[in-house]
Amino acid sequence: MWQAIVVGLIVLLATLYVVWALAPPITRLRLTRRIAEWGRRPERAAWITRATARLERNALGRVNGCGDCSAVQSAPGRPRKTRPESTDE
Protein backbone atom coordinates (compact mmCIF):
# COMPACT_ATOMS: atom_id res chain seq x y z
CA MET A 1 0.00 0.00 0.00
CA TRP A 2 2.62 2.59 1.00
CA GLN A 3 4.70 1.62 -2.03
CA ALA A 4 1.85 2.64 -4.32
CA ILE A 5 1.65 6.00 -2.53
CA VAL A 6 5.40 6.58 -2.91
CA VAL A 7 5.28 5.63 -6.60
CA GLY A 8 2.30 7.95 -7.11
CA LEU A 9 4.18 10.84 -5.49
CA ILE A 10 7.24 10.19 -7.66
CA VAL A 11 5.10 10.16 -10.81
CA LEU A 12 3.33 13.35 -9.73
CA LEU A 13 6.62 15.16 -9.04
CA ALA A 14 8.08 13.96 -12.35
CA THR A 15 5.01 15.22 -14.21
CA LEU A 16 5.20 18.63 -12.51
CA TYR A 17 8.90 18.87 -13.38
CA VAL A 18 8.26 18.06 -17.05
CA VAL A 19 5.46 20.62 -17.29
CA TRP A 20 7.71 23.23 -15.62
CA ALA A 21 10.72 22.42 -17.83
CA LEU A 22 8.73 22.53 -21.07
CA ALA A 23 6.84 25.72 -20.24
CA PRO A 24 7.99 28.86 -22.05
CA PRO A 25 10.55 30.86 -20.01
CA ILE A 26 8.30 33.91 -19.74
CA THR A 27 5.48 31.80 -18.31
CA ARG A 28 7.84 30.25 -15.77
CA LEU A 29 9.11 33.70 -14.81
CA ARG A 30 5.60 35.10 -14.30
CA LEU A 31 4.58 32.11 -12.21
CA THR A 32 7.79 32.34 -10.23
CA ARG A 33 7.21 36.02 -9.51
CA ARG A 34 3.74 35.25 -8.18
CA ILE A 35 5.19 32.52 -5.95
CA ALA A 36 7.90 34.93 -4.78
CA GLU A 37 5.31 37.59 -3.91
CA TRP A 38 3.52 34.98 -1.82
CA GLY A 39 6.80 34.04 -0.12
CA ARG A 40 7.72 37.64 0.75
CA ARG A 41 4.71 38.19 2.96
CA PRO A 42 5.71 39.15 6.51
CA GLU A 43 4.09 36.16 8.19
CA ARG A 44 6.08 33.61 6.15
CA ALA A 45 8.93 31.64 7.64
CA ALA A 46 12.47 32.71 6.72
CA TRP A 47 13.20 29.48 4.83
CA ILE A 48 10.15 30.04 2.58
CA THR A 49 11.34 33.58 1.82
CA ARG A 50 14.83 32.33 0.92
CA ALA A 51 13.50 29.45 -1.19
CA THR A 52 11.15 31.67 -3.19
CA ALA A 53 13.89 34.28 -3.72
CA ARG A 54 16.24 31.57 -5.02
CA LEU A 55 13.51 30.22 -7.29
CA GLU A 56 12.93 33.70 -8.72
CA ARG A 57 16.67 34.26 -9.33
CA ASN A 58 16.95 30.91 -11.11
CA ALA A 59 13.97 31.62 -13.33
CA LEU A 60 15.28 35.07 -14.22
CA GLY A 61 18.70 33.63 -15.07
CA ARG A 62 17.17 31.20 -17.56
CA VAL A 63 15.51 33.92 -19.62
CA ASN A 64 18.63 34.41 -21.74
CA GLY A 65 20.20 36.56 -19.03
CA CYS A 66 18.07 39.54 -19.95
CA GLY A 67 16.34 41.14 -17.02
CA ASP A 68 15.72 44.63 -18.34
CA CYS A 69 14.04 44.01 -21.68
CA SER A 70 10.31 44.44 -22.04
CA ALA A 71 9.74 40.72 -22.73
CA VAL A 72 10.77 39.85 -19.17
CA GLN A 73 8.81 42.56 -17.43
CA SER A 74 5.63 41.43 -15.73
CA ALA A 75 2.41 41.72 -17.62
CA PRO A 76 0.60 44.99 -17.09
CA GLY A 77 -2.48 44.86 -14.94
CA ARG A 78 -5.92 44.96 -16.37
CA PRO A 79 -7.11 48.48 -17.11
CA ARG A 80 -9.53 49.88 -14.62
CA LYS A 81 -13.01 50.57 -15.80
CA THR A 82 -13.88 54.13 -15.02
CA ARG A 83 -17.11 55.90 -15.50
CA PRO A 84 -17.06 58.56 -18.15
CA GLU A 85 -17.35 61.99 -16.66
CA SER A 86 -20.79 63.34 -17.14
CA THR A 87 -20.97 66.75 -18.66
CA ASP A 88 -24.09 68.43 -17.38
CA GLU A 89 -24.50 71.58 -19.39
N, C-alpha and C positions, 0 to 999 in steps of 0.2 A: 504494500500500500504506500508506504513512505517513498519507495523508489519511484513510483509513478508520479508522485508530487514533485520530487526532485527533477525528474526528467521533464515534466511539464514546465517547471520554472526555467530550466536550461533552454528549452525550445522557445519559451516566451522571450527571454533575454536575447537570444540569438536573433529572433525576428525583429525585436526593437532595434538592435544594433544594425541590422541590414537596412531597415527603413531609414534610420538616421544617416547611415553612410551613403545611401543612394539619393537622399534628398538634395535638392539644389543648395549650394552654399548660402545663398541669401535667405532661404527658408530656415536653414539651421541657425543662422545668425539671429534672425528675428525671434525664433522660438527660444534661443538661448538668452536673449536680452529680456524676454518676459520672465523666464525662470530666474534670472539674476535680479530683476526687480523684486520678485517674490522673496528671494533670499536676503535682500538688503533691508528688509523690514526690521525695526528695532527689537521686536520680540523674538527674533530668530536666534538660534544658538550660533556661537562663533564658528563652529565647524561647517555649518550650512552656508554661512556667509563666505567663508574661504572657498568652499567647494564650488559655489555658484560663480564666484569671481574667476576661479581657474577655468571653469567651463566656458565662460564668456571670452576669456583671453584666447583659449584654444580655438574657439569658433572664429574669432576675428582673425587669427593668424592663418587660417585656412582659406580665407577669401582673397587669395593672391597677394597677401601682404598689404592690401590697400585699405586703409581705414578712413581716409578723408574724402574719397570720391562719393558721388551722389548715389551710386548703386548700393553702397553699404549702409547708407544712412537709413534710419528707421522710417517706416512708411508714415506719411503724414496722417494726422487724425481726420476723422470724418468732419466735413464742414458742418458748422452749426446752422440750424434752420432758424432764421430770424424773421420776425414779422416785418413786412414792409411798413415804413413809416407812413402813417396816414396824413394826408395833406388836406386839412379842413380849411377851405377857403370861403 
